[in-house]
């Protein structure tokens, strides 16, 4: 059984674990080598909770993306955004869409 302190720590980490880990193309096992046993346990527990809840939030405003027709995912980092939060009037015209952070990183060669 988890103590209150443990759950507070997990909640703190939960705020830092991207909803992108829920994407079907993401294999969280790839990061296991870089984590301690305890850290891996926390991460896998958080991912399980996120999978059960299936709540996707906008990275900018942190509100639920309850209307999928008004949101877009970055094709690089897999984070989701409300159109209005990233200055879009509607669905992007291009096949691929990149958030500002990924676009800047990609165009600068970093």
Biopython code that builds the backbone (N, CA, C, O; Angstrom):
import numpy as np
from Bio.PDB.StructureBuilder import StructureBuilder

atoms = [
    (1, "UNK", "N", (0.845, -1.180, 0.000)),
    (1, "UNK", "CA", (0.000, 0.000, 0.000)),
    (1, "UNK", "C", (0.888, 1.242, 0.000)),
    (1, "UNK", "O", (1.857, 1.324, 0.756)),
    (2, "UNK", "N", (0.549, 2.206, -0.856)),
    (2, "UNK", "CA", (1.321, 3.435, -0.969)),
    (2, "UNK", "C", (0.983, 4.377, 0.181)),
    (2, "UNK", "O", (-0.171, 4.475, 0.596)),
    (3, "UNK", "N", (1.988, 5.061, 0.683)),
    (3, "UNK", "CA", (1.758, 6.044, 1.731)),
    (3, "UNK", "C", (1.355, 7.357, 1.093)),
    (3, "UNK", "O", (1.523, 7.535, -0.113)),
    (4, "UNK", "N", (0.818, 8.291, 1.892)),
    (4, "UNK", "CA", (0.440, 9.606, 1.389)),
    (4, "UNK", "C", (1.617, 10.318, 0.770)),
    (4, "UNK", "O", (1.484, 10.981, -0.258)),
    (5, "UNK", "N", (2.772, 10.181, 1.396)),
    (5, "UNK", "CA", (3.987, 10.812, 0.890)),
    (5, "UNK", "C", (4.355, 10.269, -0.486)),
    (5, "UNK", "O", (4.742, 11.030, -1.373)),
    (6, "UNK", "N", (4.237, 8.965, -0.664)),
    (6, "UNK", "CA", (4.557, 8.349, -1.956)),
    (6, "UNK", "C", (3.626, 8.844, -3.047)),
    (6, "UNK", "O", (4.067, 9.129, -4.160)),
    (7, "UNK", "N", (2.340, 8.949, -2.736)),
    (7, "UNK", "CA", (1.389, 9.417, -3.738)),
    (7, "UNK", "C", (1.606, 10.882, -4.066)),
    (7, "UNK", "O", (1.411, 11.287, -5.212)),
    (8, "UNK", "N", (2.007, 11.695, -3.085)),
    (8, "UNK", "CA", (2.308, 13.112, -3.367)),
    (8, "UNK", "C", (3.488, 13.199, -4.325)),
    (8, "UNK", "O", (3.484, 14.017, -5.245)),
    (9, "UNK", "N", (4.497, 12.361, -4.112)),
    (9, "UNK", "CA", (5.645, 12.347, -5.021)),
    (9, "UNK", "C", (5.216, 11.910, -6.409)),
    (9, "UNK", "O", (5.629, 12.503, -7.406)),
    (10, "UNK", "N", (4.378, 10.862, -6.479)),
    (10, "UNK", "CA", (3.910, 10.401, -7.776)),
    (10, "UNK", "C", (3.098, 11.478, -8.475)),
    (10, "UNK", "O", (3.232, 11.666, -9.684)),
    (11, "UNK", "N", (2.248, 12.196, -7.724)),
    (11, "UNK", "CA", (1.442, 13.257, -8.328)),
    (11, "UNK", "C", (2.356, 14.344, -8.880)),
    (11, "UNK", "O", (2.100, 14.876, -9.960)),
    (12, "UNK", "N", (3.401, 14.676, -8.165)),
    (12, "UNK", "CA", (4.360, 15.669, -8.627)),
    (12, "UNK", "C", (5.023, 15.210, -9.918)),
    (12, "UNK", "O", (5.171, 15.998, -10.851)),
    (13, "UNK", "N", (5.420, 13.952, -9.980)),
    (13, "UNK", "CA", (6.042, 13.402, -11.180)),
    (13, "UNK", "C", (5.016, 13.324, -12.298)),
    (13, "UNK", "O", (5.353, 13.563, -13.457)),
    (14, "UNK", "N", (3.760, 12.993, -11.972)),
    (14, "UNK", "CA", (2.695, 12.877, -12.965)),
    (14, "UNK", "C", (2.557, 14.163, -13.768)),
    (14, "UNK", "O", (2.289, 14.124, -14.969)),
    (15, "UNK", "N", (2.737, 15.284, -13.117)),
    (15, "UNK", "CA", (2.629, 16.566, -13.805)),
    (15, "UNK", "C", (3.751, 16.739, -14.819)),
    (15, "UNK", "O", (3.639, 17.566, -15.724)),
    (16, "UNK", "N", (4.825, 15.980, -14.686)),
    (16, "UNK", "CA", (5.974, 16.093, -15.575)),
    (16, "UNK", "C", (6.019, 14.985, -16.625)),
    (16, "UNK", "O", (6.819, 15.053, -17.557)),
    (17, "UNK", "N", (5.175, 13.973, -16.485)),
    (17, "UNK", "CA", (5.139, 12.875, -17.442)),
    (17, "UNK", "C", (4.143, 13.242, -18.529)),
    (17, "UNK", "O", (2.954, 13.419, -18.264)),
    (18, "UNK", "N", (4.628, 13.353, -19.729)),
    (18, "UNK", "CA", (3.808, 13.772, -20.858)),
    (18, "UNK", "C", (2.728, 12.756, -21.196)),
    (18, "UNK", "O", (2.929, 11.547, -21.082)),
    (19, "UNK", "N", (1.576, 13.276, -21.616)),
    (19, "UNK", "CA", (0.519, 12.399, -22.112)),
    (19, "UNK", "C", (0.962, 11.671, -23.364)),
    (19, "UNK", "O", (0.339, 10.685, -23.760)),
    (20, "UNK", "N", (2.025, 12.139, -23.991)),
    (20, "UNK", "CA", (2.535, 11.481, -25.200)),
    (20, "UNK", "C", (2.941, 10.038, -24.925)),
    (20, "UNK", "O", (3.012, 9.231, -25.852)),
    (21, "UNK", "N", (3.208, 9.703, -23.661)),
    (21, "UNK", "CA", (3.577, 8.318, -23.334)),
    (21, "UNK", "C", (2.418, 7.366, -23.603)),
    (21, "UNK", "O", (2.620, 6.152, -23.641)),
    (22, "UNK", "N", (1.211, 7.891, -23.789)),
    (22, "UNK", "CA", (0.051, 7.066, -24.082)),
    (22, "UNK", "C", (-0.081, 6.739, -25.562)),
    (22, "UNK", "O", (-0.849, 5.853, -25.939)),
    (23, "UNK", "N", (0.655, 7.441, -26.392)),
    (23, "UNK", "CA", (0.561, 7.221, -27.833)),
    (23, "UNK", "C", (0.971, 5.790, -28.161)),
    (23, "UNK", "O", (1.931, 5.270, -27.592)),
    (24, "UNK", "N", (0.255, 5.162, -29.064)),
    (24, "UNK", "CA", (0.527, 3.759, -29.408)),
    (24, "UNK", "C", (1.899, 3.555, -30.046)),
    (24, "UNK", "O", (2.399, 2.431, -30.092)),
    (25, "UNK", "N", (2.507, 4.625, -30.535)),
    (25, "UNK", "CA", (3.823, 4.524, -31.168)),
    (25, "UNK", "C", (4.982, 4.699, -30.189)),
    (25, "UNK", "O", (6.145, 4.614, -30.584)),
    (26, "UNK", "N", (4.675, 4.940, -28.927)),
    (26, "UNK", "CA", (5.706, 5.185, -27.926)),
    (26, "UNK", "C", (5.972, 3.906, -27.130)),
    (26, "UNK", "O", (5.048, 3.281, -26.610)),
    (27, "UNK", "N", (7.238, 3.534, -27.046)),
    (27, "UNK", "CA", (7.643, 2.365, -26.263)),
    (27, "UNK", "C", (8.419, 2.869, -25.047)),
    (27, "UNK", "O", (9.606, 3.179, -25.142)),
    (28, "UNK", "N", (7.734, 2.948, -23.900)),
    (28, "UNK", "CA", (8.399, 3.488, -22.712)),
    (28, "UNK", "C", (9.534, 2.599, -22.227)),
    (28, "UNK", "O", (10.381, 3.048, -21.455)),
    (29, "UNK", "N", (9.565, 1.359, -22.663)),
    (29, "UNK", "CA", (10.649, 0.461, -22.250)),
    (29, "UNK", "C", (12.017, 0.926, -22.733)),
    (29, "UNK", "O", (13.042, 0.493, -22.208)),
    (30, "UNK", "N", (12.035, 1.803, -23.728)),
    (30, "UNK", "CA", (13.306, 2.303, -24.257)),
    (30, "UNK", "C", (14.075, 3.153, -23.244)),
    (30, "UNK", "O", (15.289, 3.312, -23.370)),
    (31, "UNK", "N", (13.381, 3.700, -22.238)),
    (31, "UNK", "CA", (14.061, 4.541, -21.249)),
    (31, "UNK", "C", (14.438, 3.781, -19.983)),
    (31, "UNK", "O", (15.084, 4.336, -19.094)),
    (32, "UNK", "N", (14.048, 2.543, -19.900)),
    (32, "UNK", "CA", (14.279, 1.751, -18.685)),
    (32, "UNK", "C", (15.757, 1.692, -18.289)),
    (32, "UNK", "O", (16.081, 1.731, -17.102)),
    (33, "UNK", "N", (16.639, 1.600, -19.259)),
    (33, "UNK", "CA", (18.078, 1.528, -18.982)),
    (33, "UNK", "C", (18.605, 2.758, -18.237)),
    (33, "UNK", "O", (19.618, 2.680, -17.541)),
    (34, "UNK", "N", (17.928, 3.871, -18.384)),
    (34, "UNK", "CA", (18.404, 5.132, -17.817)),
    (34, "UNK", "C", (17.821, 5.442, -16.441)),
    (34, "UNK", "O", (18.112, 6.494, -15.872)),
    (35, "UNK", "N", (17.010, 4.549, -15.905)),
    (35, "UNK", "CA", (16.324, 4.797, -14.642)),
    (35, "UNK", "C", (16.707, 3.772, -13.581)),
    (35, "UNK", "O", (17.043, 2.627, -13.885)),
    (36, "UNK", "N", (16.645, 4.216, -12.334)),
    (36, "UNK", "CA", (16.843, 3.273, -11.229)),
    (36, "UNK", "C", (15.601, 2.393, -11.142)),
    (36, "UNK", "O", (14.578, 2.693, -11.758)),
    (37, "UNK", "N", (15.688, 1.328, -10.393)),
    (37, "UNK", "CA", (14.543, 0.432, -10.212)),
    (37, "UNK", "C", (13.341, 1.148, -9.636)),
    (37, "UNK", "O", (12.213, 0.936, -10.081)),
    (38, "UNK", "N", (13.582, 2.011, -8.629)),
    (38, "UNK", "CA", (12.490, 2.764, -8.007)),
    (38, "UNK", "C", (11.868, 3.746, -8.994)),
    (38, "UNK", "O", (10.645, 3.868, -9.060)),
    (39, "UNK", "N", (12.700, 4.442, -9.758)),
    (39, "UNK", "CA", (12.186, 5.412, -10.739)),
    (39, "UNK", "C", (11.360, 4.693, -11.802)),
    (39, "UNK", "O", (10.303, 5.184, -12.198)),
    (40, "UNK", "N", (11.831, 3.537, -12.269)),
    (40, "UNK", "CA", (11.098, 2.775, -13.270)),
    (40, "UNK", "C", (9.742, 2.346, -12.724)),
    (40, "UNK", "O", (8.746, 2.381, -13.447)),
    (41, "UNK", "N", (9.694, 1.945, -11.470)),
    (41, "UNK", "CA", (8.441, 1.534, -10.844)),
    (41, "UNK", "C", (7.445, 2.701, -10.827)),
    (41, "UNK", "O", (6.270, 2.528, -11.150)),
    (42, "UNK", "N", (7.923, 3.871, -10.452)),
    (42, "UNK", "CA", (7.057, 5.053, -10.414)),
    (42, "UNK", "C", (6.543, 5.382, -11.809)),
    (42, "UNK", "O", (5.353, 5.641, -11.990)),
    (43, "UNK", "N", (7.429, 5.373, -12.787)),
    (43, "UNK", "CA", (7.031, 5.701, -14.156)),
    (43, "UNK", "C", (6.000, 4.704, -14.678)),
    (43, "UNK", "O", (4.998, 5.107, -15.270)),
    (44, "UNK", "N", (6.227, 3.424, -14.470)),
    (44, "UNK", "CA", (5.272, 2.434, -14.984)),
    (44, "UNK", "C", (3.917, 2.550, -14.279)),
    (44, "UNK", "O", (2.874, 2.355, -14.904)),
    (45, "UNK", "N", (3.931, 2.866, -12.983)),
    (45, "UNK", "CA", (2.670, 3.070, -12.270)),
    (45, "UNK", "C", (1.928, 4.282, -12.825)),
    (45, "UNK", "O", (0.711, 4.237, -13.005)),
    (46, "UNK", "N", (2.658, 5.367, -13.097)),
    (46, "UNK", "CA", (2.029, 6.564, -13.650)),
    (46, "UNK", "C", (1.452, 6.309, -15.034)),
    (46, "UNK", "O", (0.355, 6.773, -15.346)),
    (47, "UNK", "N", (2.172, 5.587, -15.849)),
    (47, "UNK", "CA", (1.680, 5.277, -17.189)),
    (47, "UNK", "C", (0.418, 4.422, -17.094)),
    (47, "UNK", "O", (-0.527, 4.628, -17.855)),
    (48, "UNK", "N", (0.394, 3.464, -16.166)),
    (48, "UNK", "CA", (-0.802, 2.639, -15.986)),
    (48, "UNK", "C", (-2.002, 3.488, -15.587)),
    (48, "UNK", "O", (-3.104, 3.289, -16.099)),
    (49, "UNK", "N", (-1.790, 4.436, -14.670)),
    (49, "UNK", "CA", (-2.873, 5.328, -14.242)),
    (49, "UNK", "C", (-3.346, 6.177, -15.423)),
    (49, "UNK", "O", (-4.549, 6.321, -15.644)),
    (50, "UNK", "N", (-2.400, 6.738, -16.179)),
    (50, "UNK", "CA", (-2.760, 7.548, -17.344)),
    (50, "UNK", "C", (-3.523, 6.717, -18.374)),
    (50, "UNK", "O", (-4.467, 7.214, -18.990)),
    (51, "UNK", "N", (-3.129, 5.463, -18.569)),
    (51, "UNK", "CA", (-3.818, 4.597, -19.520)),
    (51, "UNK", "C", (-5.240, 4.305, -19.068)),
    (51, "UNK", "O", (-6.147, 4.235, -19.898)),
    (52, "UNK", "N", (-5.448, 4.134, -17.772)),
    (52, "UNK", "CA", (-6.784, 3.873, -17.248)),
    (52, "UNK", "C", (-7.671, 5.111, -17.366)),
    (52, "UNK", "O", (-8.856, 5.003, -17.682)),
    (53, "UNK", "N", (-7.097, 6.284, -17.112)),
    (53, "UNK", "CA", (-7.868, 7.521, -17.141)),
    (53, "UNK", "C", (-8.146, 7.989, -18.558)),
    (53, "UNK", "O", (-9.210, 8.541, -18.835)),
    (54, "UNK", "N", (-7.177, 7.768, -19.472)),
    (54, "UNK", "CA", (-7.292, 8.211, -20.855)),
    (54, "UNK", "C", (-7.729, 9.673, -20.952)),
    (54, "UNK", "O", (-8.624, 10.013, -21.725)),
    (55, "UNK", "N", (-7.094, 10.522, -20.166)),
    (55, "UNK", "CA", (-7.358, 11.946, -20.227)),
    (55, "UNK", "C", (-6.166, 12.611, -20.895)),
    (55, "UNK", "O", (-5.046, 12.577, -20.387)),
    (56, "UNK", "N", (-6.432, 13.215, -22.044)),
    (56, "UNK", "CA", (-5.389, 13.932, -22.763)),
    (56, "UNK", "C", (-5.565, 15.409, -22.453)),
    (56, "UNK", "O", (-6.681, 15.928, -22.479)),
    (57, "UNK", "N", (-4.462, 16.083, -22.161)),
    (57, "UNK", "CA", (-4.544, 17.497, -21.834)),
    (57, "UNK", "C", (-3.684, 18.321, -22.783)),
    (57, "UNK", "O", (-2.684, 17.847, -23.322)),
    (58, "UNK", "N", (-4.102, 19.558, -22.967)),
    (58, "UNK", "CA", (-3.352, 20.510, -23.779)),
    (58, "UNK", "C", (-2.088, 20.885, -23.019)),
    (58, "UNK", "O", (-2.148, 21.191, -21.828)),
    (59, "UNK", "N", (-0.956, 20.863, -23.691)),
    (59, "UNK", "CA", (0.317, 21.172, -23.060)),
    (59, "UNK", "C", (0.387, 22.637, -22.629)),
    (59, "UNK", "O", (1.087, 22.968, -21.672)),
    (60, "UNK", "N", (-0.324, 23.505, -23.320)),
    (60, "UNK", "CA", (-0.277, 24.938, -23.019)),
    (60, "UNK", "C", (-1.164, 25.300, -21.834)),
    (60, "UNK", "O", (-0.692, 25.890, -20.862)),
    (61, "UNK", "N", (-2.461, 24.946, -21.909)),
    (61, "UNK", "CA", (-3.410, 25.381, -20.866)),
    (61, "UNK", "C", (-3.702, 24.307, -19.824)),
    (61, "UNK", "O", (-4.308, 24.599, -18.793)),
    (62, "UNK", "N", (-3.284, 23.079, -20.076)),
    (62, "UNK", "CA", (-3.459, 21.936, -19.163)),
    (62, "UNK", "C", (-4.921, 21.550, -18.938)),
    (62, "UNK", "O", (-5.238, 20.896, -17.945)),
    (63, "UNK", "N", (-5.810, 21.944, -19.844)),
    (63, "UNK", "CA", (-7.212, 21.530, -19.764)),
    (63, "UNK", "C", (-7.418, 20.297, -20.645)),
    (63, "UNK", "O", (-6.659, 20.042, -21.580)),
    (64, "UNK", "N", (-8.465, 19.543, -20.319)),
    (64, "UNK", "CA", (-8.784, 18.336, -21.092)),
    (64, "UNK", "C", (-9.022, 18.672, -22.558)),
    (64, "UNK", "O", (-9.519, 19.746, -22.894)),
    (65, "UNK", "N", (-8.664, 17.746, -23.404)),
    (65, "UNK", "CA", (-8.934, 17.872, -24.836)),
    (65, "UNK", "C", (-10.200, 17.082, -25.141)),
    (65, "UNK", "O", (-10.175, 16.112, -25.899)),
    (66, "UNK", "N", (-11.296, 17.506, -24.547)),
    (66, "UNK", "CA", (-12.532, 16.738, -24.650)),
    (66, "UNK", "C", (-13.185, 16.847, -26.020)),
    (66, "UNK", "O", (-14.094, 16.074, -26.324)),
    (67, "UNK", "N", (-12.754, 17.772, -26.845)),
    (67, "UNK", "CA", (-13.292, 17.905, -28.196)),
    (67, "UNK", "C", (-12.154, 17.725, -29.186)),
    (67, "UNK", "O", (-11.492, 18.690, -29.567)),
    (68, "UNK", "N", (-11.930, 16.493, -29.597)),
    (68, "UNK", "CA", (-10.774, 16.160, -30.431)),
    (68, "UNK", "C", (-10.761, 16.912, -31.759)),
    (68, "UNK", "O", (-9.705, 17.037, -32.379)),
    (69, "UNK", "N", (-11.906, 17.415, -32.208)),
    (69, "UNK", "CA", (-11.937, 18.137, -33.476)),
    (69, "UNK", "C", (-11.307, 19.519, -33.352)),
    (69, "UNK", "O", (-11.051, 20.167, -34.367)),
    (70, "UNK", "N", (-11.054, 19.979, -32.143)),
    (70, "UNK", "CA", (-10.475, 21.295, -31.923)),
    (70, "UNK", "C", (-9.063, 21.210, -31.364)),
    (70, "UNK", "O", (-8.614, 22.117, -30.664)),
    (71, "UNK", "N", (-8.359, 20.117, -31.673)),
    (71, "UNK", "CA", (-7.010, 19.940, -31.158)),
    (71, "UNK", "C", (-6.116, 19.299, -32.206)),
    (71, "UNK", "O", (-6.583, 18.704, -33.178)),
    (72, "UNK", "N", (-4.809, 19.439, -31.976)),
    (72, "UNK", "CA", (-3.832, 18.916, -32.923)),
    (72, "UNK", "C", (-2.649, 18.352, -32.142)),
    (72, "UNK", "O", (-2.286, 18.872, -31.086)),
    (73, "UNK", "N", (-2.052, 17.287, -32.669)),
    (73, "UNK", "CA", (-0.873, 16.688, -32.044)),
    (73, "UNK", "C", (0.353, 17.070, -32.850)),
    (73, "UNK", "O", (0.313, 17.123, -34.079)),
    (74, "UNK", "N", (1.443, 17.336, -32.146)),
    (74, "UNK", "CA", (2.718, 17.588, -32.809)),
    (74, "UNK", "C", (3.232, 16.247, -33.325)),
    (74, "UNK", "O", (3.248, 15.254, -32.597)),
    (75, "UNK", "N", (3.647, 16.230, -34.579)),
    (75, "UNK", "CA", (4.123, 14.983, -35.172)),
    (75, "UNK", "C", (5.535, 14.609, -34.747)),
    (75, "UNK", "O", (6.039, 13.553, -35.131)),
    (76, "UNK", "N", (6.182, 15.469, -33.953)),
    (76, "UNK", "CA", (7.513, 15.127, -33.464)),
    (76, "UNK", "C", (7.469, 14.700, -31.996)),
    (76, "UNK", "O", (7.910, 13.601, -31.662)),
    (77, "UNK", "N", (6.941, 15.556, -31.117)),
    (77, "UNK", "CA", (6.949, 15.239, -29.679)),
    (77, "UNK", "C", (5.682, 14.516, -29.224)),
    (77, "UNK", "O", (5.634, 14.001, -28.107)),
    (78, "UNK", "N", (4.656, 14.472, -30.076)),
    (78, "UNK", "CA", (3.395, 13.779, -29.821)),
    (78, "UNK", "C", (2.532, 14.443, -28.756)),
    (78, "UNK", "O", (1.554, 13.847, -28.304)),
    (79, "UNK", "N", (2.867, 15.649, -28.350)),
    (79, "UNK", "CA", (2.026, 16.385, -27.404)),
    (79, "UNK", "C", (0.826, 16.965, -28.134)),
    (79, "UNK", "O", (0.886, 17.247, -29.331)),
    (80, "UNK", "N", (-0.268, 17.139, -27.393)),
    (80, "UNK", "CA", (-1.515, 17.646, -27.962)),
    (80, "UNK", "C", (-1.761, 19.085, -27.522)),
    (80, "UNK", "O", (-1.373, 19.494, -26.427)),
    (81, "UNK", "N", (-2.413, 19.841, -28.402)),
    (81, "UNK", "CA", (-2.674, 21.263, -28.177)),
    (81, "UNK", "C", (-4.069, 21.620, -28.686)),
    (81, "UNK", "O", (-4.527, 21.082, -29.694)),
    (82, "UNK", "N", (-4.749, 22.543, -27.969)),
    (82, "UNK", "CA", (-5.961, 23.147, -28.523)),
    (82, "UNK", "C", (-5.538, 24.062, -29.667)),
    (82, "UNK", "O", (-4.484, 24.695, -29.604)),
    (83, "UNK", "N", (-6.355, 24.130, -30.705)),
    (83, "UNK", "CA", (-6.048, 25.032, -31.812)),
    (83, "UNK", "C", (-5.775, 26.443, -31.294)),
    (83, "UNK", "O", (-4.768, 27.057, -31.647)),
    (84, "UNK", "N", (-6.683, 26.955, -30.451)),
    (84, "UNK", "CA", (-6.554, 28.344, -29.990)),
    (84, "UNK", "C", (-5.284, 28.562, -29.164)),
    (84, "UNK", "O", (-4.748, 29.670, -29.146)),
    (85, "UNK", "N", (-4.801, 27.537, -28.491)),
    (85, "UNK", "CA", (-3.604, 27.676, -27.655)),
    (85, "UNK", "C", (-2.322, 27.806, -28.480)),
    (85, "UNK", "O", (-1.305, 28.293, -27.986)),
    (86, "UNK", "N", (-2.378, 27.368, -29.740)),
    (86, "UNK", "CA", (-1.200, 27.485, -30.614)),
    (86, "UNK", "C", (-1.462, 28.411, -31.795)),
    (86, "UNK", "O", (-0.709, 28.421, -32.769)),
    (87, "UNK", "N", (-2.532, 29.185, -31.701)),
    (87, "UNK", "CA", (-2.816, 30.193, -32.711)),
    (87, "UNK", "C", (-3.371, 29.667, -34.022)),
    (87, "UNK", "O", (-3.251, 30.337, -35.048)),
    (88, "UNK", "N", (-3.973, 28.491, -34.019)),
    (88, "UNK", "CA", (-4.565, 27.942, -35.235)),
    (88, "UNK", "C", (-6.054, 28.269, -35.278)),
    (88, "UNK", "O", (-6.732, 28.262, -34.251)),
    (89, "UNK", "N", (-6.551, 28.555, -36.473)),
    (89, "UNK", "CA", (-7.980, 28.815, -36.667)),
    (89, "UNK", "C", (-8.749, 27.521, -36.909)),
    (89, "UNK", "O", (-9.961, 27.458, -36.702)),
    (90, "UNK", "N", (-8.036, 26.499, -37.345)),
    (90, "UNK", "CA", (-8.651, 25.209, -37.645)),
    (90, "UNK", "C", (-7.572, 24.187, -37.934)),
    (90, "UNK", "O", (-6.399, 24.391, -37.621)),
    (91, "UNK", "N", (-7.986, 23.088, -38.533)),
    (91, "UNK", "CA", (-7.065, 21.997, -38.837)),
    (91, "UNK", "C", (-5.929, 22.490, -39.732)),
    (91, "UNK", "O", (-6.170, 23.177, -40.724)),
    (92, "UNK", "N", (-4.676, 22.134, -39.377)),
    (92, "UNK", "CA", (-3.543, 22.542, -40.220)),
    (92, "UNK", "C", (-3.705, 22.007, -41.649)),
    (92, "UNK", "O", (-4.211, 20.905, -41.857)),
    (93, "UNK", "N", (-3.273, 22.796, -42.611)),
    (93, "UNK", "CA", (-3.406, 22.409, -44.015)),
    (93, "UNK", "C", (-2.361, 21.372, -44.441)),
    (93, "UNK", "O", (-2.600, 20.588, -45.360)),
    (94, "UNK", "N", (-1.216, 21.371, -43.779)),
    (94, "UNK", "CA", (-0.158, 20.425, -44.147)),
    (94, "UNK", "C", (-0.421, 19.053, -43.515)),
    (94, "UNK", "O", (-1.151, 18.932, -42.532)),
    (95, "UNK", "N", (0.189, 18.037, -44.104)),
    (95, "UNK", "CA", (0.025, 16.670, -43.606)),
    (95, "UNK", "C", (0.608, 16.519, -42.205)),
    (95, "UNK", "O", (0.045, 15.826, -41.358)),
    (96, "UNK", "N", (1.746, 17.176, -41.972)),
    (96, "UNK", "CA", (2.417, 17.101, -40.671)),
    (96, "UNK", "C", (2.386, 18.469, -40.015)),
    (96, "UNK", "O", (2.496, 19.497, -40.684)),
    (97, "UNK", "N", (2.232, 18.468, -38.683)),
    (97, "UNK", "CA", (2.227, 19.721, -37.934)),
    (97, "UNK", "C", (3.211, 19.583, -36.783)),
    (97, "UNK", "O", (3.254, 18.551, -36.113)),
    (98, "UNK", "N", (4.006, 20.633, -36.555)),
    (98, "UNK", "CA", (4.990, 20.640, -35.475)),
    (98, "UNK", "C", (4.735, 21.817, -34.551)),
    (98, "UNK", "O", (4.489, 22.935, -35.002)),
    (99, "UNK", "N", (4.797, 21.550, -33.248)),
    (99, "UNK", "CA", (4.652, 22.633, -32.271)),
    (99, "UNK", "C", (5.853, 23.575, -32.410)),
    (99, "UNK", "O", (6.847, 23.243, -33.056)),
    (100, "UNK", "N", (5.746, 24.721, -31.808)),
    (100, "UNK", "CA", (6.803, 25.728, -31.918)),
    (100, "UNK", "C", (8.156, 25.197, -31.431)),
    (100, "UNK", "O", (9.183, 25.424, -32.071)),
    (101, "UNK", "N", (8.149, 24.493, -30.302)),
    (101, "UNK", "CA", (9.412, 23.976, -29.755)),
    (101, "UNK", "C", (10.084, 22.995, -30.708)),
    (101, "UNK", "O", (11.291, 23.077, -30.934)),
    (102, "UNK", "N", (9.324, 22.083, -31.258)),
    (102, "UNK", "CA", (9.903, 21.092, -32.171)),
    (102, "UNK", "C", (10.303, 21.725, -33.497)),
    (102, "UNK", "O", (11.317, 21.352, -34.086)),
    (103, "UNK", "N", (9.509, 22.680, -33.966)),
    (103, "UNK", "CA", (9.828, 23.359, -35.220)),
    (103, "UNK", "C", (11.146, 24.123, -35.094)),
    (103, "UNK", "O", (12.004, 24.048, -35.973)),
    (104, "UNK", "N", (11.294, 24.857, -33.995)),
    (104, "UNK", "CA", (12.527, 25.616, -33.765)),
    (104, "UNK", "C", (13.714, 24.674, -33.632)),
    (104, "UNK", "O", (14.777, 24.929, -34.199)),
    (105, "UNK", "N", (13.539, 23.589, -32.888)),
    (105, "UNK", "CA", (14.613, 22.609, -32.697)),
    (105, "UNK", "C", (15.009, 21.983, -34.026)),
    (105, "UNK", "O", (16.197, 21.817, -34.302)),
    (106, "UNK", "N", (14.034, 21.637, -34.848)),
    (106, "UNK", "CA", (14.279, 20.971, -36.122)),
    (106, "UNK", "C", (14.957, 21.923, -37.126)),
    (106, "UNK", "O", (15.867, 21.518, -37.849)),
    (107, "UNK", "N", (14.516, 23.165, -37.166)),
    (107, "UNK", "CA", (15.084, 24.102, -38.137)),
    (107, "UNK", "C", (16.447, 24.634, -37.719)),
    (107, "UNK", "O", (17.220, 25.100, -38.556)),
    (108, "UNK", "N", (16.741, 24.564, -36.423)),
    (108, "UNK", "CA", (18.045, 25.045, -35.953)),
    (108, "UNK", "C", (19.114, 23.943, -35.992)),
    (108, "UNK", "O", (20.297, 24.200, -35.767)),
    (109, "UNK", "N", (18.674, 22.716, -36.281)),
    (109, "UNK", "CA", (19.609, 21.599, -36.373)),
    (109, "UNK", "C", (19.962, 20.974, -35.047)),
    (109, "UNK", "O", (20.889, 20.166, -34.977)),
    (110, "UNK", "N", (19.254, 21.321, -33.996)),
    (110, "UNK", "CA", (19.510, 20.733, -32.652)),
    (110, "UNK", "C", (18.708, 19.497, -32.441)),
    (110, "UNK", "O", (18.795, 18.878, -31.381)),
]
sb = StructureBuilder()
sb.init_structure("model")
sb.init_model(0)
sb.init_chain("A")
sb.init_seg("    ")
for serial, (resi, resn, name, xyz) in enumerate(atoms, 1):
    if name == "N":
        sb.init_residue(resn, " ", resi, " ")
    sb.init_atom(name, np.array(xyz, "f"), 0.0, 1.0, " ", f" {name:<3s}", serial, name[0])
structure = sb.get_structure()
